[in-house]
Amino acid sequence: MLAIEGVSHAYTGSNTVLDNVTFTIQPGEKVVLLGTNGCGKTTLLKCLNGLLFPSQGTIAYSGISVTRKALKERAFHARFRQEVVFLFQNPDAMLFNPTVYDEIAFGLRQMERNKIDETVRRWSDMFGLAAKLDKPPFQLSNGEKQKVCLAALLALEPKLLLLDEPTANLDPHSTGWLIDLLRGLDTTAIVTTHNLSLASELGTRTLLLSEAHQLIYDGPTGALFKDTGKLLEANLVHRHSHEHGAVEHAHYHIHDWD
């Protein structure tokens, strides 16, 4: 589904934020993109979604290079924007319509879909938003806003979900709801997080980015938890000393910031 080869990126006037990243994604995979804040996770997702274009390297979707030129071609642009969708970390960055109904319907209207009203109401029922359809999105809680954004994306029936720190603004109940939702979807998904305790819930395969913006692990999520060296290299654990009476012990502790 995706082939990423030697992707590097640097913003104008800044240092490298991705350094020679290579991997592939197969249909149906649930992949966690793990790393500390600032390691390049969001930049990589934006490159995969064609919102940014890498300084070096290539990204191909279903064998077609994702480039500025390709996305100017009407047929590929329409297909790519329907099949590959991106959930921003902050839902407020995605909400701009006057009502929840219009938010969910927006992409469907752009794609000139049939049965828009039926689709909006089906997804709003599924996400518990039926009573909110006439409300302005800014009046909703963070969890409800996230549900509106996801409903709007999933209504397009995408093939690839790119989710940027989707649990960052959610309470525990909403986080559990999101994890259950993702598990129940057949859609291929790449989910970023810096939270080790959530990684195993979000995907069976993990891509680990280091603070040097390099891909240092690509494999089963469970096996990564046993690789203290990789976790230390990515600064996701630290060694912490404490005392038990007169005896001092040192243990590794997980960094789970939220």
C-alpha contacts under 8 A as a table, 3 or more apart, distances in Angstrom:
res1	aa1	res2	aa2	distance
1	M	24	T	7.56
1	M	25	I	5.69
1	M	26	Q	5.30
1	M	27	P	5.74
1	M	61	Y	5.66
1	M	62	S	4.86
1	M	63	G	7.60
2	L	24	T	5.44
2	L	25	I	4.97
2	L	26	Q	6.98
2	L	59	I	7.16
2	L	60	A	5.66
2	L	61	Y	4.78
2	L	62	S	6.29
2	L	63	G	7.73
3	A	22	T	7.81
3	A	23	F	6.29
3	A	24	T	4.50
3	A	25	I	6.62
3	A	58	T	7.94
3	A	59	I	5.77
3	A	60	A	5.14
3	A	61	Y	6.72
3	A	63	G	7.80
4	I	7	V	6.59
4	I	21	V	7.13
4	I	22	T	5.07
4	I	23	F	5.27
4	I	24	T	5.97
4	I	57	G	7.65
4	I	58	T	5.93
4	I	59	I	4.65
4	I	60	A	6.58
5	E	20	N	7.65
5	E	21	V	6.55
5	E	22	T	4.49
5	E	23	F	6.68
5	E	57	G	5.59
5	E	58	T	5.29
5	E	59	I	6.51
6	G	19	D	7.75
6	G	20	N	4.27
6	G	21	V	5.01
6	G	22	T	5.17
6	G	56	Q	6.98
6	G	57	G	4.56
6	G	58	T	6.74
7	V	18	L	6.94
7	V	19	D	6.62
7	V	20	N	4.85
7	V	21	V	4.83
7	V	22	T	6.54
7	V	54	P	6.17
7	V	55	S	7.51
7	V	56	Q	5.49
7	V	57	G	4.13
7	V	58	T	6.10
7	V	59	I	7.60
8	S	16	T	7.35
8	S	17	V	7.42
8	S	18	L	4.64
8	S	19	D	4.49
8	S	20	N	4.97
8	S	21	V	6.53
8	S	54	P	5.84
8	S	55	S	5.75
8	S	56	Q	5.07
8	S	57	G	6.34
9	H	16	T	5.83
9	H	17	V	5.74
9	H	18	L	4.98
9	H	19	D	6.82
9	H	53	F	7.99
9	H	54	P	4.90
9	H	55	S	4.65
9	H	56	Q	6.53
10	A	14	S	6.26
10	A	15	N	5.78
10	A	16	T	4.28
10	A	17	V	5.48
10	A	18	L	7.01
10	A	54	P	7.87
10	A	55	S	6.50
11	Y	14	S	5.32
11	Y	15	N	7.05
11	Y	16	T	7.24
11	Y	17	V	7.62
16	T	19	D	6.68
16	T	213	H	7.59
17	V	38	G	7.98
17	V	39	C	6.78
17	V	40	G	5.30
17	V	43	T	7.47
17	V	213	H	5.70
18	L	21	V	6.85
18	L	39	C	7.80
18	L	40	G	5.83
18	L	43	T	7.75
18	L	44	L	7.35
18	L	213	H	4.84
18	L	214	Q	6.42
19	D	212	A	7.70
19	D	213	H	5.51
19	D	214	Q	5.18
19	D	215	L	7.98
20	N	57	G	7.52
20	N	214	Q	6.69
20	N	215	L	7.94
21	V	214	Q	6.24
21	V	215	L	5.77
22	T	215	L	7.57
25	I	29	E	6.98
26	Q	29	E	5.90
26	Q	188	T	7.95
27	P	187	T	7.97
27	P	188	T	5.76
28	G	186	D	6.20
28	G	187	T	5.95
28	G	188	T	4.40
28	G	189	A	7.60
29	E	188	T	5.14
29	E	189	A	6.47
29	E	205	R	7.84
30	K	188	T	5.87
30	K	189	A	4.93
30	K	190	I	6.16
30	K	191	V	7.86
30	K	202	L	7.18
30	K	203	G	4.69
30	K	204	T	6.25
30	K	205	R	6.70
31	V	189	A	6.12
31	V	190	I	4.73
31	V	191	V	6.28
31	V	202	L	7.43
31	V	203	G	4.94
31	V	204	T	6.43
31	V	205	R	4.93
31	V	206	T	5.62
31	V	207	L	7.25
32	V	190	I	5.75
32	V	191	V	4.92
32	V	192	T	5.76
32	V	193	T	7.19
32	V	199	A	6.38
32	V	202	L	6.36
32	V	203	G	5.37
32	V	204	T	7.59
32	V	205	R	6.19
32	V	206	T	4.62
32	V	207	L	6.12
32	V	221	T	8.00
33	L	41	K	6.78
33	L	190	I	6.62
33	L	191	V	5.78
33	L	192	T	4.46
33	L	193	T	6.42
33	L	206	T	5.92
33	L	207	L	4.87
33	L	208	L	6.08
33	L	209	L	7.48
34	L	41	K	7.50
34	L	192	T	5.80
34	L	193	T	5.28
34	L	194	H	5.55
34	L	195	N	7.78
34	L	196	L	7.94
34	L	199	A	7.57
34	L	206	T	6.73
34	L	207	L	6.02
34	L	208	L	4.82
34	L	209	L	6.24
35	G	39	C	6.16
35	G	41	K	7.13
35	G	193	T	6.80
35	G	194	H	5.09
35	G	208	L	5.80
35	G	209	L	5.11
35	G	210	S	6.32
35	G	211	E	7.57
35	G	234	A	6.49
35	G	236	L	7.27
36	T	39	C	5.75
36	T	194	H	5.20
36	T	209	L	7.92
36	T	210	S	7.61
36	T	211	E	6.93
36	T	234	A	7.09
36	T	235	N	7.01
36	T	236	L	6.79
37	N	40	G	7.81
37	N	41	K	7.98
37	N	194	H	6.79
38	G	41	K	7.46
38	G	211	E	7.30
39	C	209	L	6.31
39	C	210	S	6.21
39	C	211	E	4.89
39	C	212	A	6.92
39	C	213	H	5.16
40	G	43	T	5.20
40	G	44	L	6.10
40	G	209	L	7.46
40	G	213	H	5.97
41	K	44	L	5.22
41	K	45	L	6.39
41	K	164	D	7.96
41	K	192	T	6.52
41	K	209	L	7.49
42	T	45	L	5.13
42	T	46	K	6.21
42	T	164	D	6.42
42	T	192	T	7.69
43	T	46	K	5.12
43	T	47	C	6.26
43	T	52	L	7.60
44	L	47	C	5.07
44	L	48	L	6.25
45	L	48	L	4.98
45	L	49	N	6.19
45	L	86	F	7.81
45	L	162	L	6.53
45	L	164	D	7.46
46	K	49	N	5.00
46	K	50	G	6.17
46	K	51	L	5.04
46	K	52	L	5.49
46	K	86	F	7.93
47	C	50	G	5.11
47	C	51	L	5.86
47	C	52	L	4.61
47	C	53	F	5.42
47	C	54	P	6.45
47	C	59	I	7.97
48	L	51	L	7.73
48	L	52	L	7.96
48	L	59	I	6.92
49	N	52	L	7.55
49	N	84	V	6.58
49	N	85	V	7.02
49	N	86	F	6.71
49	N	162	L	7.76
50	G	53	F	6.36
50	G	66	V	6.50
50	G	67	T	7.26
50	G	68	R	7.93
50	G	71	L	7.95
53	F	67	T	6.91
53	F	68	R	7.66
54	P	57	G	6.56
54	P	58	T	7.47
58	T	65	S	6.94
58	T	66	V	7.74
59	I	65	S	5.72
59	I	66	V	5.69
60	A	63	G	5.40
60	A	64	I	5.00
60	A	65	S	4.11
60	A	66	V	5.50
61	Y	64	I	5.21
61	Y	65	S	6.35
61	Y	66	V	6.60
65	S	70	A	7.12
66	V	70	A	6.15
66	V	71	L	6.94
67	T	70	A	5.14
67	T	71	L	6.22
68	R	71	L	5.26
68	R	72	K	6.37
69	K	72	K	5.25
69	K	73	E	6.95
70	A	73	E	5.44
70	A	76	F	6.78
70	A	77	H	7.34
71	L	74	R	7.25
71	L	76	F	6.30
71	L	77	H	4.77
72	K	76	F	7.96
72	K	77	H	6.47
73	E	76	F	5.68
73	E	77	H	5.91
74	R	77	H	5.11
74	R	78	A	6.10
75	A	78	A	5.37
75	A	79	R	6.25
76	F	79	R	5.04
76	F	80	F	5.84
77	H	80	F	5.20
77	H	81	R	6.01
78	A	81	R	5.39
78	A	82	Q	6.22
78	A	111	M	7.51
79	R	82	Q	5.29
79	R	83	E	6.06
80	F	83	E	5.16
80	F	84	V	5.64
81	R	84	V	5.59
81	R	85	V	6.57
82	Q	85	V	6.93
82	Q	111	M	7.80
82	Q	156	L	6.07
82	Q	157	E	7.47
82	Q	158	P	5.82
83	E	156	L	7.68
83	E	157	E	7.17
83	E	158	P	4.07
83	E	159	K	4.84
83	E	160	L	6.10
84	V	158	P	5.90
84	V	159	K	6.23
84	V	160	L	4.82
84	V	161	L	6.19
84	V	162	L	7.45
85	V	153	L	6.42
85	V	158	P	6.65
85	V	160	L	6.44
85	V	161	L	5.35
85	V	162	L	6.05
86	F	153	L	7.91
86	F	161	L	6.25
86	F	162	L	4.67
86	F	163	L	5.94
86	F	164	D	7.65
87	L	91	P	7.70
87	L	149	C	7.16
87	L	150	L	7.14
87	L	153	L	7.91
87	L	161	L	7.74
87	L	162	L	6.17
87	L	163	L	4.80
87	L	164	D	6.01
87	L	166	P	7.42
88	F	91	P	6.12
88	F	93	A	6.98
88	F	94	M	7.09
88	F	163	L	6.73
88	F	164	D	5.47
88	F	165	E	7.82
88	F	166	P	7.61
89	Q	163	L	7.52
89	Q	164	D	4.96
89	Q	165	E	5.28
89	Q	166	P	5.69
89	Q	168	A	7.05
90	N	93	A	5.76
90	N	94	M	7.72
90	N	169	N	7.61
91	P	94	M	5.40
91	P	95	L	6.59
91	P	142	N	7.54
91	P	145	K	6.09
91	P	146	Q	5.71
91	P	149	C	6.67
92	D	95	L	5.29
92	D	138	F	7.79
92	D	145	K	7.57
94	M	149	C	7.01
95	L	103	E	6.91
95	L	137	P	6.83
95	L	138	F	7.94
95	L	149	C	7.43
96	F	103	E	7.44
97	N	100	V	7.37
97	N	102	D	5.85
97	N	103	E	5.47
97	N	136	P	7.76
97	N	137	P	7.65
98	P	102	D	6.69
98	P	103	E	7.74
98	P	135	K	7.91
98	P	136	P	5.43
98	P	137	P	7.22
99	T	102	D	5.22
99	T	103	E	6.40
99	T	133	L	6.43
99	T	134	D	5.41
99	T	135	K	5.22
99	T	136	P	4.38
99	T	137	P	5.96
100	V	103	E	5.04
100	V	104	I	6.42
100	V	132	K	6.57
100	V	133	L	4.71
100	V	134	D	6.16
100	V	135	K	5.97
100	V	136	P	6.11
100	V	137	P	5.55
100	V	148	V	6.81
101	Y	104	I	5.41
101	Y	105	A	6.10
101	Y	120	V	6.83
101	Y	133	L	4.66
101	Y	134	D	6.37
102	D	105	A	4.90
102	D	106	F	5.68
103	E	106	F	5.29
103	E	107	G	7.94
103	E	148	V	7.22
103	E	149	C	7.62
103	E	152	A	6.39
104	I	107	G	7.08
104	I	108	L	7.71
104	I	120	V	6.00
104	I	148	V	6.71
104	I	149	C	7.45
104	I	151	A	6.22
104	I	152	A	4.04
104	I	153	L	7.72
104	I	155	A	7.26
105	A	108	L	5.23
105	A	109	R	6.10
105	A	116	I	6.54
105	A	117	D	7.64
105	A	120	V	6.08
105	A	152	A	6.84
106	F	109	R	5.24
106	F	110	Q	6.31
106	F	152	A	7.50
107	G	110	Q	4.97
107	G	111	M	6.17
107	G	152	A	6.91
107	G	153	L	7.63
107	G	156	L	6.96
108	L	111	M	5.13
108	L	112	E	6.08
108	L	113	R	5.33
108	L	116	I	6.44
108	L	155	A	7.38
108	L	156	L	6.45
109	R	112	E	4.82
109	R	113	R	6.16
109	R	116	I	7.38
110	Q	113	R	7.84
113	R	116	I	6.36
115	K	118	E	5.34
115	K	119	T	6.24
116	I	119	T	5.12
116	I	120	V	6.11
117	D	120	V	5.17
117	D	121	R	6.20
118	E	121	R	5.33
118	E	122	R	6.12
119	T	122	R	5.11
119	T	123	W	6.28
119	T	155	A	6.77
120	V	123	W	5.42
120	V	124	S	6.02
120	V	155	A	7.29
121	R	124	S	5.01
121	R	125	D	6.00
121	R	130	A	6.86
122	R	125	D	5.27
122	R	126	M	6.30
123	W	126	M	4.93
123	W	127	F	6.17
123	W	151	A	5.95
123	W	155	A	6.74
124	S	127	F	5.16
124	S	128	G	5.94
124	S	129	L	4.63
124	S	130	A	5.06
124	S	133	L	7.66
124	S	148	V	7.98
124	S	151	A	7.00
125	D	128	G	5.12
125	D	129	L	5.95
125	D	130	A	5.26
126	M	129	L	7.68
127	F	130	A	8.00
127	F	147	K	6.47
127	F	148	V	7.99
127	F	151	A	7.15
128	G	131	A	7.68
129	L	132	K	5.15
129	L	133	L	6.50
129	L	144	E	7.82
129	L	148	V	7.67
130	A	133	L	5.70
131	A	134	D	7.70
132	K	135	K	5.28
135	K	139	Q	7.14
136	P	139	Q	5.79
136	P	140	L	7.64
137	P	140	L	5.56
137	P	145	K	6.58
138	F	145	K	7.85
140	L	143	G	7.97
140	L	144	E	5.72
140	L	145	K	5.95
141	S	144	E	5.13
141	S	145	K	6.12
142	N	145	K	5.04
142	N	146	Q	6.18
142	N	169	N	6.44
142	N	170	L	6.61
143	G	146	Q	5.13
143	G	147	K	6.33
143	G	169	N	7.35
143	G	170	L	5.56
143	G	171	D	7.42
143	G	174	S	6.03
144	E	147	K	4.99
144	E	148	V	6.28
145	K	148	V	5.08
145	K	149	C	6.32
146	Q	149	C	5.17
146	Q	150	L	6.19
146	Q	166	P	7.90
147	K	150	L	5.11
147	K	151	A	5.95
148	V	151	A	5.08
148	V	152	A	6.13
149	C	152	A	5.17
149	C	153	L	6.35
150	L	153	L	5.07
150	L	154	L	5.96
151	A	154	L	5.15
151	A	155	A	5.85
152	A	155	A	5.36
152	A	156	L	7.17
153	L	156	L	5.70
153	L	157	E	7.50
153	L	158	P	7.34
154	L	157	E	5.18
154	L	158	P	6.28
155	A	158	P	7.95
158	P	161	L	7.00
158	P	187	T	7.21
159	K	187	T	5.48
159	K	188	T	6.16
160	L	187	T	6.05
160	L	188	T	4.85
160	L	189	A	5.63
160	L	190	I	7.82
161	L	187	T	6.94
161	L	188	T	6.19
161	L	189	A	4.54
161	L	190	I	6.25
161	L	191	V	8.00
162	L	189	A	5.97
162	L	190	I	5.06
162	L	191	V	6.10
163	L	166	P	5.86
163	L	189	A	7.48
163	L	190	I	6.26
163	L	191	V	4.72
163	L	192	T	6.34
164	D	191	V	6.06
164	D	192	T	5.10
164	D	193	T	7.35
165	E	168	A	5.49
165	E	191	V	6.87
165	E	192	T	5.09
165	E	193	T	5.06
165	E	194	H	7.91
166	P	169	N	7.42
166	P	170	L	7.88
166	P	191	V	7.57
166	P	192	T	7.66
166	P	193	T	7.95
167	T	170	L	5.12
167	T	171	D	7.97
167	T	175	T	5.67
167	T	178	L	7.77
168	A	258	D	6.30
170	L	173	H	7.85
170	L	174	S	5.61
170	L	175	T	5.71
171	D	174	S	5.40
171	D	175	T	6.08
172	P	175	T	4.97
172	P	176	G	6.19
173	H	176	G	5.23
173	H	177	W	6.34
174	S	177	W	4.93
174	S	178	L	6.21
175	T	178	L	5.15
175	T	179	I	6.27
176	G	179	I	5.17
176	G	180	D	6.22
177	W	180	D	5.23
177	W	181	L	6.16
178	L	181	L	4.98
178	L	182	L	6.22
179	I	182	L	5.26
179	I	183	R	6.24
179	I	201	E	6.67
179	I	202	L	6.41
180	D	183	R	5.18
180	D	184	G	6.31
181	L	184	G	5.22
181	L	185	L	6.51
182	L	185	L	5.30
182	L	202	L	7.49
183	R	202	L	7.78
191	V	202	L	7.05
191	V	203	G	7.89
193	T	196	L	7.78
193	T	198	L	7.79
193	T	199	A	7.10
194	H	236	L	7.79
194	H	256	D	7.05
194	H	257	W	7.47
195	N	198	L	5.58
195	N	199	A	6.47
195	N	255	H	7.21
195	N	256	D	4.84
195	N	257	W	6.62
195	N	258	D	7.72
196	L	199	A	5.13
196	L	200	S	7.61
196	L	236	L	7.57
196	L	254	I	7.14
196	L	255	H	7.37
196	L	256	D	6.32
197	S	200	S	6.94
197	S	201	E	7.93
197	S	256	D	7.05
198	L	201	E	5.25
198	L	202	L	6.38
199	A	202	L	5.23
199	A	203	G	6.47
199	A	206	T	7.86
199	A	221	T	7.19
200	S	203	G	5.75
200	S	204	T	6.47
200	S	221	T	6.01
200	S	222	G	6.81
203	G	206	T	7.03
203	G	221	T	7.16
204	T	220	P	5.81
204	T	221	T	5.32
204	T	222	G	7.51
205	R	218	D	7.26
205	R	219	G	5.43
205	R	220	P	4.49
205	R	221	T	4.96
206	T	217	Y	7.40
206	T	218	D	5.76
206	T	219	G	5.66
206	T	220	P	6.06
206	T	221	T	5.06
206	T	224	L	7.84
207	L	215	L	6.86
207	L	216	I	7.76
207	L	217	Y	5.68
207	L	218	D	4.66
207	L	219	G	6.93
208	L	215	L	5.72
208	L	216	I	5.77
208	L	217	Y	5.00
208	L	218	D	6.57
208	L	234	A	7.60
209	L	212	A	7.83
209	L	213	H	5.81
209	L	214	Q	5.39
209	L	215	L	4.61
209	L	216	I	5.98
209	L	217	Y	7.41
209	L	234	A	6.81
210	S	213	H	5.20
210	S	214	Q	5.40
210	S	215	L	6.45
210	S	216	I	6.41
210	S	233	E	6.62
210	S	234	A	4.44
210	S	235	N	7.69
211	E	214	Q	7.43
211	E	233	E	8.00
211	E	234	A	5.94
211	E	235	N	7.48
215	L	218	D	7.53
216	I	230	K	7.31
217	Y	224	L	7.85
217	Y	230	K	7.40
219	G	223	A	7.44
219	G	224	L	7.41
220	P	223	A	5.45
220	P	224	L	6.65
221	T	224	L	5.34
221	T	225	F	6.98
222	G	225	F	5.56
222	G	226	K	7.31
223	A	226	K	5.45
223	A	227	D	6.82
224	L	227	D	5.08
224	L	228	T	7.86
224	L	230	K	7.52
224	L	231	L	7.68
225	F	228	T	6.94
225	F	231	L	7.63
227	D	230	K	5.59
227	D	231	L	6.53
228	T	231	L	5.04
228	T	232	L	5.99
228	T	237	V	7.85
229	G	232	L	5.15
229	G	233	E	6.11
230	K	233	E	4.98
230	K	234	A	6.22
231	L	234	A	5.12
231	L	235	N	6.09
231	L	236	L	5.22
231	L	237	V	5.84
232	L	235	N	4.82
232	L	236	L	6.01
232	L	237	V	5.43
232	L	238	H	6.61
233	E	236	L	7.78
234	A	237	V	7.99
235	N	238	H	6.96
236	L	254	I	6.16
236	L	255	H	5.26
236	L	256	D	7.94
237	V	252	Y	6.30
237	V	253	H	5.36
237	V	254	I	4.45
237	V	255	H	5.41
238	H	252	Y	5.47
238	H	253	H	5.44
238	H	254	I	6.72
238	H	255	H	7.38
239	R	250	A	6.42
239	R	251	H	5.51
239	R	252	Y	4.41
239	R	253	H	6.24
240	H	250	A	5.44
240	H	251	H	5.46
240	H	252	Y	6.12
240	H	253	H	6.72
241	S	248	E	6.81
241	S	249	H	5.55
241	S	250	A	4.11
241	S	251	H	6.39
242	H	248	E	5.68
242	H	249	H	5.55
242	H	250	A	6.37
243	E	246	A	6.69
243	E	247	V	5.58
243	E	248	E	4.22
243	E	249	H	5.99
244	H	247	V	5.15
244	H	248	E	6.09
244	H	249	H	7.37
245	G	248	E	7.79
